[in-house]
Amino acid sequence: MPGALAPWVLGMALRPFRPQDLRARVEGKLAVVTGASRGIGREVARRIAVSGATVVGLARDGAALDAVRAAAARAGGTIHPLLADLRATEAAIEAAKAMLAEWGVPDLVVSNAGHSIHRPVSQSWDRLHDFERLIRLHYLGPLALLAPLAARMRAGQIVSVTSAAIDWPVPNWSAYTASKAAFEAWLASAGPELGAQGVTVTSVHLPRVATSMSAPTAGRYLVPELTVSQAATVVCQVIAHPRRTASPWWARLGAGLNGAWPELGHQLWLRLLRSGLEP
Ligand SMILES: NC(=O)c1ccc[n+]([C@@H]2O[C@H](COP(=O)([O-])OP(=O)(O)OC[C@H]3O[C@@H](n4cnc5c(N)ncnc54)[C@H](OP(=O)(O)O)[C@@H]3O)[C@@H](O)[C@H]2O)c1
């Protein structure tokens, strides 16, 4: 199937992306993008930077961030590297303080850094550290980074790059899904409070995207993957035209069915697992 059709097949085709709409929203603004050293975050940071925003790109890999900064500079954009391991709450708080001291209060926070673990629970009972590091990376760390920033934001947008798996949980991804769902539940509850403060909250529920994260399970599922460029376009679309969530229609349908009829999804997966399927 031609890759250009993937956003339609995966239900992630929003309105056509117009770079001028992104520029109108971000030009002259300050943005922080976590997970900017590669994958979706790198491409989102690059696009925001060449649209005229000053971008602070956060990740652990300093050499990769330097390359991202240099590439943006060649295209006329500004990306400042900010090194931090978001699994360490203190490091996340220190990164936020450094950001405020060096560049000021951001207008846009793209919480994108992530890591996935594909592992059945039968192989997880002695690996509680998997659950701990993912809840730190996807919930406590982003929250620790966000807290000092959001406390000072009186306008702008917080964008969470999350997974459609939180709408329609899939077996073998439990640690990942639970950690992503924790931040989404927090945003759903805190979002109106932040909105009253003037800050828009957006969650992008992505289907599979061809990155280093999905590479270990590439080819496992009979569904196409978005390219990094297509996924970055979805993220940039919701920055250009803010909305509460962007998610595939089938994920919303799954969430609705799971909410109305939880037994359905449970029995479906149970049967598939008993038939030998390993999702
Ligand atoms: N790929 C998919 O199929 C898919 C599907 C749905 C949702 N998503 C979500 O999309 C987001 C981006 O994923 P991706 O596919 O672009 O992954 P990726 O290519 O593996 O990039 C992950 C990014 O997160 C950063 N990161 C990882 N651990 C970190 C840590 N402890 N502290 C700070 N930064 C850290 C990495 O930088 P360093 O290693 O340099 O720290 C890297 O920049 C994630 O939140 C993911 O859950 C991805």
The ligand as a MOL file (V3000), in Angstrom:
LIG
                    3D

  0  0  0     0  0            999 V3000
M  V30 BEGIN CTAB
M  V30 COUNTS 48 52 0 0 0
M  V30 BEGIN ATOM
M  V30 1 N 6.6860 4.9830 17.2130 0
M  V30 2 C 5.4150 4.6170 17.4410 0
M  V30 3 O 4.9050 3.6190 16.8690 0
M  V30 4 C 4.5630 5.4210 18.3830 0
M  V30 5 C 3.1840 5.1670 18.4090 0
M  V30 6 C 2.3770 5.8790 19.2810 0
M  V30 7 C 2.9460 6.8410 20.1040 0
M  V30 8 N 4.2890 7.0710 20.0700 0 CHG=1
M  V30 9 C 4.8440 8.0660 20.9900 0
M  V30 10 O 5.5550 9.0460 20.2580 0
M  V30 11 C 6.5710 9.5980 21.0850 0
M  V30 12 C 7.8800 9.6590 20.3080 0
M  V30 13 O 8.2610 8.3360 19.9970 0
M  V30 14 P 9.2110 7.9730 18.7590 0
M  V30 15 O 8.5510 6.8640 18.0580 0
M  V30 16 O 9.6100 9.1910 18.0340 0 CHG=-1
M  V30 17 O 10.4330 7.3470 19.5690 0
M  V30 18 P 12.0180 7.4140 19.3400 0
M  V30 19 O 12.3590 7.6230 17.9330 0
M  V30 20 O 12.5590 6.2270 20.0550 0
M  V30 21 O 12.4150 8.7480 20.1520 0
M  V30 22 C 12.2030 8.8010 21.5380 0
M  V30 23 C 12.6960 10.1420 22.0460 0
M  V30 24 O 12.4670 10.1910 23.4550 0
M  V30 25 C 13.6950 10.5210 24.1080 0
M  V30 26 N 13.8030 9.8590 25.3930 0
M  V30 27 C 13.6980 8.5270 25.6470 0
M  V30 28 N 13.9450 8.2720 26.9400 0
M  V30 29 C 14.1980 9.4850 27.5110 0
M  V30 30 C 14.5480 9.8760 28.8380 0
M  V30 31 N 14.6890 8.9770 29.8190 0
M  V30 32 N 14.7200 11.1880 29.0950 0
M  V30 33 C 14.6040 12.1090 28.1060 0
M  V30 34 N 14.2820 11.7880 26.8260 0
M  V30 35 C 14.0980 10.4860 26.5360 0
M  V30 36 C 14.7820 10.0200 23.1630 0
M  V30 37 O 15.9780 10.7600 23.3470 0
M  V30 38 P 17.2950 10.2300 24.0850 0
M  V30 39 O 17.4020 8.7590 23.8670 0
M  V30 40 O 18.3800 11.0450 23.4540 0
M  V30 41 O 17.0810 10.5910 25.5230 0
M  V30 42 C 14.1820 10.3390 21.8110 0
M  V30 43 O 14.4400 11.6730 21.4480 0
M  V30 44 C 6.6390 8.7160 22.3410 0
M  V30 45 O 6.0060 9.3530 23.4220 0
M  V30 46 C 5.8440 7.4800 21.9350 0
M  V30 47 O 5.2420 6.8470 23.0490 0
M  V30 48 C 5.1020 6.3960 19.2230 0
M  V30 END ATOM
M  V30 BEGIN BOND
M  V30 1 1 1 2
M  V30 2 2 2 3
M  V30 3 1 2 4
M  V30 4 1 4 5
M  V30 5 2 4 48
M  V30 6 2 5 6
M  V30 7 1 6 7
M  V30 8 2 7 8
M  V30 9 1 8 9
M  V30 10 1 8 48
M  V30 11 1 9 10
M  V30 12 1 9 46
M  V30 13 1 10 11
M  V30 14 1 11 12
M  V30 15 1 11 44
M  V30 16 1 12 13
M  V30 17 1 13 14
M  V30 18 2 14 15
M  V30 19 1 14 16
M  V30 20 1 14 17
M  V30 21 1 17 18
M  V30 22 2 18 19
M  V30 23 1 18 20
M  V30 24 1 18 21
M  V30 25 1 21 22
M  V30 26 1 22 23
M  V30 27 1 23 24
M  V30 28 1 23 42
M  V30 29 1 24 25
M  V30 30 1 25 26
M  V30 31 1 25 36
M  V30 32 1 26 27
M  V30 33 1 26 35
M  V30 34 2 27 28
M  V30 35 1 28 29
M  V30 36 1 29 30
M  V30 37 2 29 35
M  V30 38 1 30 31
M  V30 39 2 30 32
M  V30 40 1 32 33
M  V30 41 2 33 34
M  V30 42 1 34 35
M  V30 43 1 36 37
M  V30 44 1 36 42
M  V30 45 1 37 38
M  V30 46 2 38 39
M  V30 47 1 38 40
M  V30 48 1 38 41
M  V30 49 1 42 43
M  V30 50 1 44 45
M  V30 51 1 44 46
M  V30 52 1 46 47
M  V30 END BOND
M  V30 END CTAB
M  END
